[in-house]
Every structure is written in structure tokens, then in C-alpha cells.
Amino acid sequence: MRIGIFICHCGHNIKSTVDIEGLKGYFKGLNNIACVEDYPFMCSEPGQALIKSSIERFGLGRVIIAACTKALHQDMFKNLVRDAGLNPFLLRRVSIREHCSWTGEDIEKNTSKAIRLIRAGIYSSAHYEPLEEKQVEVNKSALILGGGISGMSAAAFLARAGIEVYLVEKEKELGGHVRHLEDVWPVRERGKDIIERMTEELKTLNNVHIFTSSRLVSFGGSFGNYEAVIENSGGEIKVIVGGVIVAIGFTAFDPSIKPELQYGIDKRVITTLEFEEKMHELPIKEGSRVAILHCIGSRDEIIGRPYCSRICCINAIKTGEAIKNRFKDSYVESFYMDVRSHPRGGEEFYEDTQEKGLLFTRANISEIIPEQGGLVLRGEDTLLGMPFEREFDLVVLSIGMSPPKDNQEIAGLLKITLDKDRFFLEAHPKLRPYDTALKGIFIAGTCSGPKDMEESINHGRASAVKLYGLLNLGYAFIEPFVAYVDPKRCSGCRMCEQACVAKAIKFDEGLHIVRVEEAACMGCGLCNATCPSSAIALKGYKDTIIDDEISALTEAV
Amino acid sequence: MAEGNKETPEIIGFACSFCSFKASEMAGSLRMKYPEGVKLIEVPCSSRVDPAFIIKALMEGADGVFVAGCHPGDCHFIKGNYYTRRKIAALKEMFRAFSIDEKLRLFWVSASEARRFVDKVTDMYNNIKETKR
């Protein structure tokens, strides 16, 4: 057998902590190794060309790609191997980035680990067999979790493209946080009006099924045929969908976990969201003194929210402007760390409000002291390096975004991952920002990190386009890792039949052996581990494959 | 039974492709560090792990073996991890007779629990390093 090994540097990601030359030197000397190549980026076009030409030139029988984990670029590498004339199931991916170069710092130890991992790939792939992928039909339907602005945008696109859409919202009405905004910058409309326009549009489309006050309770299946159970007061509804978009939004930061801010204790301390809702009922008048505090629940390591929430600067400026517009003689002072009014037109808006008399002071506020007359803010002016105390009638906290409350539950049901801040993790931050590691499951809007309205809408639509691209094909390939029986070894003890959860194993009374119904087999391999005579095996995870992988990992380097 | 290197234990982990293996990928992406001695073998479900694999790994010199699967009730294959739990319990009982039950661990790690994965494997590594001294 002729084996080709392709080692990726991944720029500096692998190269800086694994000795690539050492790896090459080790594998060059082994039997059956036809070529060992390295390249800065195997996923780039020249990298792909190198693999393809090597397969053709050396007549490779096995291709080992030592690079990132197989959750990334697997389809691309499979197609590449197929184009070069080799069965794609003779390709073995070895993860030396997520499982080696990123988890250890010592070059020598990492290199020795990488050698063992690649060797495990070589030994086990020797037992690989050419397999054919099964083609399955894809349901042209989508489940959208979360009926906020992002989910609604995705639903509208998919429905117009002819996809059956199931939109699930846990609240009584669609619209999420946007519904409660009194003044949406920069269009200066009420959030409720925007949402109602969008809801009307969705209602004219007869392939959108809206489930309000509903939640997802169970989820299973695979791309093209995901099975979801939605629960509401009317009972449980089971739907089969091709793909899913997760757009469950965010939870507003609750400032009461910072008791020094007096939120929830003193009624004169409110959040920007509360300001939007009861703008006209506030106890302020001409001549009132109002303080606005930026970065509440953002850029704060101590409470575990080190990220910038991106929306709160504009919200703070907008709040100040609203007060100034109503009461020209009020005194409004904003206490900021940095003003990041990044959306288009944001900087001009910041300048304009300053001209209207809104004051900006760079400061750290340490505490708010409630007094009979007013609220005393104690802090430090970080430009002058001077401590100060100032009295105000009202304090508005510009709160940031926290991860959605149901993140753990949804991540668990869908088996997708969360990042370190507990927002949903994308497959690749730059190249695949809408995808999750699972095929056909996309994320949209603020559940994958703080975004403003415009970005959330775009994110929702982009996820919808990506999902539409997959669904519109109408078919998909699923991995052919199913069990098969060696009739010569099977003694007909029927232990596997009892163990099989999918009921895919049937007993043949005439021949006194079992057989596997491939369409029903889920590919867990439990039968393989149960069989006392090694007669039933799971393709791709046969005993010999795992046995040799163990040997390769334990053998000395 | 072959003895591994005392200074740096070698641990082989069988990780379910739906949860623990994903958690390990995530741990890597988040640049979390864990000992180099920990090496994973991906299995479609923790129930694919034949007790013979665990015995083989220990016979060939691994200082420890762990099986990592989905939390009870979360199995992609409905109840594969319940089979695993019973199999490992029986195997551990057998290992206890040889005082090597500490070399085998079973734990549940979901796809989103990268921190838990790292904590579990690091704890096992340190424990084995300590007992081997």
C-alpha cells in the first residue's frame, strides 16, 4: 500500500508548537510511506493542488491529512480525494491542531504526540475499505428557533424561496427585544411598528407556521430529516425539517448583580431598556440632572463579561439625546470608558449630541450613594486622574447583552457548542460565521454574540441563504457507517438483536443468522461491541481499526 | 502488564463523536491546555467501546484509560451510554480484584463542556501521576 502524508502548518498555528521537520523526518523512513509533504495551508488552493497531484503521481492508496480537526474542511478534502480518483473513505484526517498544537506548549512533547496521532491514522487507515455514501432526500422545510428580528428576517426569506417554515417563539408575540424599543436609531421609528410590518408580511405567506408561547422539547435525526418536537398549551407537535436556524437572541444584562449601582434598590436607577419603555413617565423635568453610565455588563472581567456589547454606546447617546430634546435645560452627563459609536452614521450622531449639550466624561464610577435629595455618583475622572462626587436626579445604566437564558438547553438538544462567553460558537469566525459544526444547523443574530439590529437582520438573512443553498439541492449524502454481518462467523445467538436500539437487526430463521437493515441502522456500534464472535462489525469503526489505533498510540516513538 | 513511563503517564481516551470529542475540539479551539499524555480515539458512540479495547490499551502500556460519553439521557443513539455505564461498572468491578480500577474512568461530557473535559482529563492525569510515584 502506498501512503501519502500531508502535514499542514496552518500558518503559525501548528508550526509554532510542533516541529514539522521532525515529523517529516520520522515518517519518511517508515515502510509504505510514498510521500511526506508539508505546506503552510493545506486548505488553500496550492495546498489542495499539492495533495491532488501527489495522489496521481505516487498512485496513493491512503491519504493522511494532518491538520485541523475533521469538523472543518472535511467535504472539501473528500471531494478533492474523489476528484483525484481515490475513494474518499480512504482519506484519514488527523487533528494535530485542536488536539495537539493548541493544547500543549512544549514543542518536544507536542511533536512526540503528533507523531503518535499521525501514526494512529496510518495504522488504522490500513484497514479502511472503499465505501459509498448513501443519498437521502432532503425535506424542504426549516425550523427557526426564536421569533426576534433575526429569526423573522430568516423566516421571510426562506418562505419566499418556497421553503416550509416553522417559526417557534417562546413569548406570546413575535418581535423579541425590538418590539419594546420606543425609538429605533437611525430610522427613528417605533420598534413595535417595524415588528408589526414584518409580522403582517409573514402572515401573507402561507408556508410560514408560527408557534408562539412554544418551545422545543426534543430534537434528533440528521441533516435533511431532523425531527423536532414543539410543545405549547395545545400539546406536542412533531415536525420533520431539513435544517434549523437558531436565533434565540440575548438576555439583557441584569445590573442587580452589581449592588454598588443600587439597581433594583433605588427607583431612580434604571436601565436603557426601561428608559425606552417608560420614557414619558420618568420623574424628570426642566433643569433635572441625569447621569448615563456606559459599559454596564460589558468589558468587565470581574463579572465574566469581558466582551464589548456593541450596542450600548449608541443606546446611551440616544438616551441622552432624548432627554435633551424634551428638556432643553436639563443637565445630562455621560460617563464612558471609550465611546464606540461604530455603526454607519454613529460617529456623526455622537458629534451632533455633543453640540446639543450632552456632556461626556471619561470616568470609572465606583459606586452610587442614594441620598435624600439625589443620587451621589462617586468615581474617578480617568483623564484628569482626579476623584469626584456629583449629584444627580436620575441614573440610566446603559446595559449590555448577556448570553440567552436558554443557551444550555438549546445547545444540549441540538448538540451544538457554546463559546467561552456562552454565546453559540460558529464553525469558523471568519470563513463560516453562520454555520455550526453540524450540517444544516445555523446560528443567527445576537445568540452568537452582541450585534445591533442591522447586523442581526443581515445575520438572519445570511443564515437563511446558506440553509436555502443546502435545502434546495433536494438531496444529501449521509455517511455509510452502518453495521454488516459476516454470515460465516455469525452463530445466531441474537445478542446484537437484543442490544440494537434502532431495531435494525433482524433474525433470519432459515439461515439461523442475523442481518442488518441498512436504512434503519444508526451506526452506534453497540452490536459490534456486543458480539461474542466478532461476526458483526461497524463499517469505518471495525475492531481492527480501533485495535491498531490503540497500538499506534501506545507504541514507543 | 507493561509499565509506561512513570514521569509522564500515557492516557488513552475513547471519546464519543457527538459529545466528548466535540468538547475536545472546542477545548483546542479555545486554546485550553491539558497534558500531552492524553490521547483520544474517536468512537461513534461510547457504547462502541468493547471492554477488550480497554484491556488491550492497558496491556500495551497505557497508564490509564477513560471512556467519555454523553450525559445520561442525552445519547444520540437514545440509550447507548446506559449500556456503556453498565459495561464499565462490570469491568471496573473486575479491575478492582487486581487493584487497577483507578486506571479506568468513565465520565460524561457534553459537546459544549470544553472546560469540564479539560478538568476531567487533567484530574485523571494528575491522579495517575500521583499514584504511580
Interface residues (C-beta under 8 A of the other chain):
Chain A: T69 A71 S95 R97 E98 H99 C100 W102 T103 G104 E105 D106 K109 N110 S112 K113 R116 L117 A120 G220 Q408 A411 G412 K415 I416 T417 L418 D419 K420 L425 A437 F481 A499 V501 A502 M522 G523 C524 G525 L526 N528 A529 L538 Y541 D543 I546 D547 E549 I550 S551 L553 T554 E555
Chain B: T8 E10 I12 F18 C19 K22 A23 S24 E25 M26 A27 G28 S29 L30 R31 M32 K33 Y34 P35 E36 K39 L40 I41 V43 P44 C45 S47 R48 V49 D50 P51 F53 K56 A57 E60 G61 A62 D74 H76 F77 I78 K79 G80 Y83 K87 S110 A111 S112 A114
